[in-house]
Amino acid sequence: MFVKTHCAAVNGLIVNSVTVECSVDIGQALSLTGLGDEAVKESLSRIRTAYRYSGYKLPNKAITINLSPANLRKEGSAYDLPIAIAILAANGDIPPTHLDEYMLLGEVGLDGTLKPITGALPISIHARKEKFKGLIVPKANELEAAVVNNLEVYGMETLTDVISFLADQRNATPVEYDTRAVFYSQQYSFDLDFADVRGQESVKRAMEIAAAGGHNMIMIGPPGSGKSMMAKRLPTILPPLSLAESLETTQIHSVAGKIGDRQGLISVRPFRAPHHTISQAALVGGGNNPTPGEISLAHNGVLFLDELPEFNKTTLEVLRQPLEDRTITIARAKYTAQFPSSFMFVASANPCPCGYYGDPTHDCVCTPYQIHRYMNKISGPLLDRIDIQVELAAVPFSDLGKMAPGEPSSVIRERVIKARQIQEARFKDIKGVHCNAQMTERMLHLYAEPDTASMDMLRMAMERLKLSARAYSRILKVARTIADLAGSEKVESMHIAEAIGYRNLDRGDWAERGI
């Protein structure tokens, strides 16, 4: 008997339909074709044992299985369930009546339990697009898949549950998930707040500007000055995710297998902070089956690199292209995978190897050569792509108790949201541009052209600081954001002056100036 079951293959964020064709005839041969990887080929061994624990057995006949289209690579264990059901249906153990109505995915354990898979959300979106009635997935993936409306999603715990359901021997209720209600109820669930930060008003101002315009930012200061503390609170002042951004972000985490059990949509902007020992592949993504790296997991959120000079220099250099293009393409010999990577890049660094160069309360033990060598790990082209560069000093302990609590994140966020709304209205007819940091050179002339006095000031700064053409563009983008926060339609001299103040690290005599 010949039957078909339906599943899908995920390559990056692209999903392709896969049909499991199964034929059971007289004979003894057992074959599986269709360009499956090692995990797919091992599925028959898992299924054989799972059958025994589920009250079935692998037919002692000629079984031929083909994963169509045969020229499309199939990777992973998600094909276990559709293959297991196809064999039983082809052998006549279950009726094939409902097989064309559902897409099936799941890894089958040796005892017949269904284990979670990656990519359930993009597959669910694809199943609705292909007009399937429903999707059957492991119980752990049910909320993630149920985010998609107008598609019946059934979370099953065992192979036996799926068999009973398809044989009409078990009633099952589709998972109910109110996407909008859950999304809006979790948007502001933060454990941290800027009210905890005392002092460092200039740095908090810079962070507000960065959040308002989506700008990249670096903080240079000694240990204990609050760099990491403030960076971790940056998501609390960012504008909330839109439903479309949330869906896109969740898909990336779904493909990477980073969505925990019993979780649906990601409703808070991601904050990723990898350790400085991270490899290039882990940062940008990769592997035999390309999966998203940290820069894609930070999409629509923040990528924070603490102690930036401690990262491998070649690893840092791979950030240059995604920072500019806001997407990353991972190429392999036979195929490529593309992931979005539109994130705010935030970094922190000590000013020298010992950390105390320029600190008035600690003696620095580093030589000028060591300081130069340490800071030169951050290349000029990478610094050019960082819009806001801030130097800070530690707040003396004696002053901490005298300072009032900082401004709460909710108040700062209101100002940020107002500035973002101005930008959304400005770029409403421009595809792919949502904030000032994403403006092109042509847009700068339209929306951030300074007046004559401001241009003279900017020209003088360019000559004195020896800034690059890219730094010139960054200054105008930051100035446009400062003007938006002030509610000004035009970019004025005061906005340009403040934006120039955030390019101090571009100067070649940094190590001689101190903090």
C-alpha positions in Angstrom: 0.0 0.0 0.0 1.2 3.5 -0.8 0.4 6.6 1.4 1.7 10.1 2.0 2.2 12.2 5.1 3.2 15.9 5.2 5.9 17.8 7.0 8.3 20.6 6.3 12.0 21.5 6.0 13.4 24.7 7.5 16.4 26.4 5.9 17.2 29.7 7.7 13.7 31.2 8.0 12.6 29.7 4.7 10.2 26.7 5.0 9.6 24.2 2.3 6.9 21.5 2.2 8.1 17.9 2.4 6.0 14.9 1.5 6.8 11.5 3.1 6.0 8.9 0.5 5.8 5.4 1.9 5.3 2.1 0.2 4.9 -1.3 2.0 5.1 -4.4 -0.3 6.0 -8.0 -0.2 9.7 -8.5 0.5 12.4 -7.7 3.1 14.2 -4.5 2.0 14.1 -1.3 4.1 15.2 1.9 2.4 15.0 5.6 3.1 15.8 8.1 0.3 15.4 11.8 -0.2 18.7 13.5 0.8 18.3 13.1 4.6 21.2 13.7 7.0 22.4 11.2 9.6 19.7 12.1 12.1 17.0 11.4 9.4 18.6 8.1 8.5 18.7 7.1 12.2 15.0 7.7 12.5 14.1 4.1 11.5 16.0 2.8 14.5 14.2 5.1 16.9 10.8 4.3 15.3 11.4 0.5 15.5 11.8 0.7 19.3 9.1 3.2 19.7 6.6 0.9 17.9 7.4 -1.9 20.4 6.7 0.3 23.4 3.5 1.7 21.7 2.0 -1.8 21.0 3.0 -2.0 17.3 5.9 -3.4 15.3 7.8 -2.5 12.2 6.3 -4.5 9.3 8.4 -7.5 8.2 8.0 -6.4 4.6 9.7 -4.3 1.9 9.4 -0.7 3.1 10.4 2.2 0.9 10.3 5.7 2.2 11.1 8.8 0.1 11.2 12.4 1.4 10.0 14.5 -1.5 11.3 16.7 -3.1 14.3 14.4 -3.2 16.8 17.2 -4.1 16.0 19.2 -1.0 18.3 18.7 2.1 16.4 17.4 5.2 18.1 17.7 8.5 17.2 16.9 12.1 14.8 14.5 13.9 11.5 16.3 13.2 10.8 13.7 10.4 10.4 10.9 12.9 6.7 11.4 13.5 5.6 11.7 9.8 7.7 8.7 8.9 6.3 6.6 11.7 2.7 7.4 10.8 3.3 6.8 7.1 4.7 3.3 7.7 1.7 2.4 9.9 -0.8 3.8 7.4 0.9 2.0 4.5 0.7 -1.2 6.4 -3.0 -0.7 7.1 -2.6 -0.3 10.9 -4.3 3.1 10.8 -6.7 4.6 8.1 -5.1 7.2 5.8 -8.3 9.3 5.9 -6.9 12.4 7.6 -3.3 12.3 6.5 -3.8 15.0 3.9 -5.4 17.3 6.4 -2.5 17.7 8.8 1.2 18.5 8.8 3.1 16.3 11.3 6.4 17.0 13.0 8.1 15.6 16.0 11.1 13.6 17.3 10.0 10.2 18.5 11.7 8.9 21.7 12.5 5.2 22.1 9.6 4.9 24.5 7.2 6.5 22.0 7.1 10.0 23.7 7.3 13.0 21.4 10.2 15.4 22.0 10.3 19.1 21.0 11.6 20.3 17.6 13.1 23.6 16.4 11.3 25.9 13.9 7.7 25.1 15.0 6.5 28.7 14.5 7.8 29.2 10.9 6.4 25.7 10.1 3.1 26.7 11.6 3.0 29.8 9.4 3.8 27.7 6.4 1.1 25.1 7.2 -1.5 27.9 7.2 -0.2 29.3 4.0 -0.5 25.8 2.4 -4.1 25.5 3.5 -3.6 22.6 5.9 -6.4 22.1 8.4 -4.1 21.6 11.2 -0.6 20.9 12.6 0.4 18.1 15.0 3.4 18.8 17.1 5.0 17.6 20.4 3.3 19.0 23.5 6.3 21.2 24.3 5.8 23.1 21.0 2.1 23.6 21.1 2.0 27.2 22.4 4.7 28.3 20.0 2.9 26.8 17.0 -0.5 28.1 18.2 0.6 31.7 17.9 -0.7 31.4 14.3 -4.4 32.0 13.9 -6.8 30.1 11.7 -4.9 26.9 12.1 -5.8 24.0 14.4 -2.7 23.1 16.4 -2.7 19.8 18.4 0.0 19.2 21.0 0.6 15.4 21.5 2.6 13.7 24.2 3.1 10.2 22.6 3.1 8.4 19.3 0.1 6.5 20.6 -1.8 9.8 21.1 -1.2 10.7 17.4 -2.3 7.3 16.1 -5.5 7.4 18.2 -6.3 10.9 17.0 -5.8 10.1 13.3 -7.8 6.9 13.7 -10.7 8.8 15.2 -10.3 6.9 18.4 -9.4 9.9 20.5 -11.0 13.3 20.7 -8.6 16.2 20.9 -9.2 20.0 21.3 -7.0 22.4 19.4 -4.8 24.6 21.5 -6.3 28.0 22.3 -3.9 30.9 22.4 -5.1 34.5 22.4 -2.0 36.0 20.7 -2.9 39.7 21.2 -4.0 39.3 24.8 -0.8 37.5 25.8 1.4 39.8 23.7 0.1 43.0 25.3 0.0 41.7 28.8 3.8 40.9 28.8 5.2 43.9 27.0 6.5 45.7 30.1 7.5 42.8 32.4 11.0 44.0 33.5 12.9 43.1 36.7 15.3 46.0 36.3 14.8 49.8 36.2 16.9 52.9 35.6 15.6 54.2 39.0 18.3 51.9 40.5 21.1 53.9 38.9 22.4 56.8 40.9 24.5 59.4 39.2 25.9 59.0 35.7 23.3 61.4 34.3 25.4 62.1 31.1 25.6 58.4 30.3 21.8 58.0 30.9 21.2 60.9 28.6 23.3 59.2 25.9 21.4 55.9 26.4 18.1 57.8 26.0 19.3 59.2 22.7 20.6 55.8 21.6 17.2 54.2 22.5 15.2 57.0 20.8 17.1 56.7 17.5 18.2 53.0 17.5 21.9 54.0 17.6 24.9 51.9 18.4 26.8 52.9 21.6 30.0 52.2 23.4 30.9 53.1 27.0 34.5 53.4 28.2 35.2 53.6 31.9 36.9 51.9 34.9 35.5 48.9 36.7 32.6 49.7 38.9 31.5 52.7 37.0 28.1 51.1 36.1 28.6 50.2 32.5 27.1 46.8 32.6 24.4 47.8 35.1 23.1 50.5 32.7 23.4 48.4 29.6 21.2 45.7 31.2 18.5 48.3 31.8 18.5 49.6 28.2 15.7 47.3 27.1 13.5 48.9 29.8 13.5 52.3 27.9 13.2 50.9 24.4 9.8 51.3 22.7 7.7 48.1 22.9 7.8 45.5 20.1 5.1 45.7 17.5 3.2 42.5 16.9 5.0 42.1 13.5 8.4 42.5 15.2 7.4 40.1 17.9 6.4 37.4 15.4 9.7 37.9 13.4 11.8 37.7 16.6 10.0 34.6 17.8 10.6 32.9 14.5 14.3 33.4 14.8 14.4 32.0 18.3 12.2 29.1 17.2 14.6 28.1 14.5 17.5 28.3 17.0 15.6 26.2 19.5 15.7 29.0 22.1 12.0 29.1 23.0 11.4 27.4 26.3 8.6 24.9 27.0 5.2 26.5 27.5 6.1 29.8 25.8 4.5 31.4 22.8 5.3 34.8 21.5 8.4 36.8 22.6 6.9 40.1 23.7 9.9 41.9 25.2 12.9 43.1 23.1 15.8 40.5 23.3 18.9 41.3 25.2 21.9 39.1 24.3 25.2 39.4 26.2 27.6 36.7 25.0 30.9 36.0 26.8 34.1 37.4 25.2 35.3 33.9 24.4 32.5 33.5 21.8 33.5 32.1 18.4 32.7 33.7 15.1 30.2 31.0 14.2 28.4 31.4 17.5 28.3 35.2 17.0 27.1 35.4 13.4 25.5 31.9 13.1 26.7 28.8 11.2 27.1 25.1 11.4 26.5 22.3 8.9 22.8 23.2 9.2 23.1 27.0 9.6 21.4 28.3 12.7 21.1 31.9 13.9 23.9 33.3 15.9 23.8 35.9 18.7 23.5 38.8 16.3 20.3 37.3 14.8 19.0 36.3 18.3 19.4 40.0 19.2 17.2 41.1 16.2 14.8 43.9 17.2 16.7 44.1 20.5 20.1 44.7 22.0 23.4 42.9 21.5 25.7 43.8 24.4 29.4 43.0 24.3 31.0 43.6 27.7 34.7 44.2 27.9 34.9 44.7 24.1 38.7 44.6 23.7 38.8 41.2 25.3 36.9 39.7 22.3 39.0 38.1 19.6 39.7 40.9 17.0 38.8 38.8 14.0 35.5 37.9 15.7 34.7 41.6 16.2 35.4 42.4 12.6 32.7 40.1 11.4 30.2 42.5 13.0 31.0 45.2 10.4 28.8 43.9 7.6 25.7 43.0 9.6 25.9 46.4 11.5 25.7 48.1 8.1 23.3 45.8 6.2 21.2 44.6 9.2 21.2 41.1 7.7 23.6 38.2 7.7 24.0 35.6 4.9 25.6 32.3 5.8 26.9 30.6 2.7 27.6 26.9 2.3 28.8 24.8 -0.7 25.3 23.8 -1.8 23.0 26.4 -0.1 22.8 29.6 1.8 20.7 30.8 4.7 19.9 34.4 5.5 18.9 35.8 8.9 17.9 39.3 9.8 20.2 41.1 12.3 18.8 44.6 12.9 19.9 45.2 16.5 21.2 48.0 18.7 24.9 47.3 19.3 26.0 48.3 22.8 29.5 47.7 24.1 31.6 48.5 27.1 35.3 48.6 27.7 37.9 49.4 30.3 40.2 52.2 29.2 43.3 50.0 29.6 44.3 46.4 30.6 44.3 47.2 34.4 41.1 49.2 34.0 42.2 52.4 35.8 43.7 54.6 33.2 42.5 58.2 34.0 40.8 57.2 37.2 41.5 59.8 39.9 41.2 57.3 42.8 43.3 54.4 41.4 46.8 54.3 39.9 47.1 52.9 36.4 50.0 50.4 36.0 49.8 50.3 32.2 52.3 51.9 29.8 51.1 54.1 27.0 52.1 51.3 24.6 49.9 48.8 26.5 47.0 51.3 26.5 47.3 51.9 22.7 47.6 48.2 22.0 44.6 47.4 24.2 42.3 50.0 22.6 43.5 49.2 19.1 41.8 45.9 19.4 38.7 48.0 18.5 39.4 48.8 14.9 38.6 52.2 13.3 36.0 50.8 10.9 34.1 49.2 13.8 34.3 52.5 15.8 32.9 54.3 12.8 29.8 52.2 13.0 29.2 53.1 16.6 27.2 56.3 16.7 27.6 57.2 20.4 30.9 56.9 22.2 30.7 57.8 25.9 33.5 58.1 28.5 32.6 57.8 32.2 34.2 57.7 35.6 33.1 55.7 38.7 30.8 57.5 41.2 32.6 57.8 44.6 31.1 55.6 47.2 30.7 58.6 49.6 28.5 60.3 47.0 26.2 57.4 46.3 24.2 57.7 49.5 23.7 61.4 48.9 22.2 61.0 45.5 18.5 60.7 44.9 17.1 57.6 43.0 17.4 57.9 39.3 14.6 58.7 36.9 12.4 55.6 36.4 12.5 53.7 33.2 8.8 54.3 32.5 9.4 58.1 32.4 12.4 57.8 30.1 10.5 55.3 27.9 7.7 57.8 27.3 10.1 60.3 25.9 11.7 57.6 23.7 8.4 56.5 22.4 7.4 60.0 21.5 10.6 60.5 19.5 10.1 57.1 17.8 6.6 58.1 16.8 8.0 61.2 15.1 10.4 59.0 13.2 7.7 56.5 12.3 5.7 59.3 10.8 8.7 60.6 9.0 9.6 57.3 7.4 6.1 55.9 6.9 6.4 55.7 3.2 10.0 54.3 3.2 10.2 50.5 3.4 12.7 49.1 5.9 13.4 52.3 7.7 11.9 52.9 11.1 14.3 55.0 13.1 17.0 57.6 12.5 19.9 55.1 12.7 18.6 53.4 9.6 18.7 56.5 7.4 20.6 56.5 4.1 22.8 59.3 2.9 20.1 60.6 0.8 17.7 60.8 3.7 20.2 62.7 5.7 20.1 65.5 3.2 16.3 65.5 3.4 15.8 65.2 7.1 19.0 66.1 8.9 20.6 68.9 6.8 22.2 71.4 9.3 22.1 75.2 8.8 25.1 77.2 7.8 26.3 77.8 11.4 25.9 74.2 12.3 27.7 73.1 9.1 30.7 75.3 10.0 30.8 73.8 13.5 30.7 70.3 12.0 33.4 71.1 9.5 35.7 72.3 12.2 35.1 69.2 14.3 35.7 67.0 11.3 39.1 68.6 10.7 40.2 68.7 14.3 39.2 65.2 15.2 40.2 63.8 11.8 36.8 62.1 11.5 35.8 59.9 8.6 32.9 60.4 6.2 31.0 57.6 8.0 31.5 59.5 11.3 30.0 62.6 9.6 26.9 60.6 8.8 26.7 59.2 12.3 26.9 62.7 13.8 24.0 63.9 11.7 21.9 60.9 12.6 22.4 61.4 16.3 21.8 65.1 15.9 18.5 64.3 14.2 17.5 62.1 17.2 18.4 64.8 19.7 16.2 67.2 17.7 13.4 64.7 17.8 13.7 64.4 21.6 13.5 68.2 21.8 10.5 68.3 19.5 12.4 70.4 17.0 11.7 70.1 13.3 15.2 71.3 12.3 18.6 70.2 13.3 20.2 73.2 15.1 23.6 74.0 16.4 23.0 72.8 19.9 21.9 69.4 18.5 25.1 69.2 16.3 27.3 70.2 19.3 25.9 67.5 21.5 26.2 64.9 18.8 29.9 65.8 18.2 30.5 65.3 21.9 29.7 61.6 21.4 32.6 61.0 18.9 35.5 61.5 21.4 37.0 58.1 20.9 37.7 58.8 17.2 40.6 61.0 18.2 44.0 59.5 17.7 45.4 60.9 21.0 42.9 59.1 23.2 45.6 57.5 25.4 47.2 60.9 26.2 43.9 62.7 27.1 42.6 60.6 30.0 38.9 60.2 30.9 
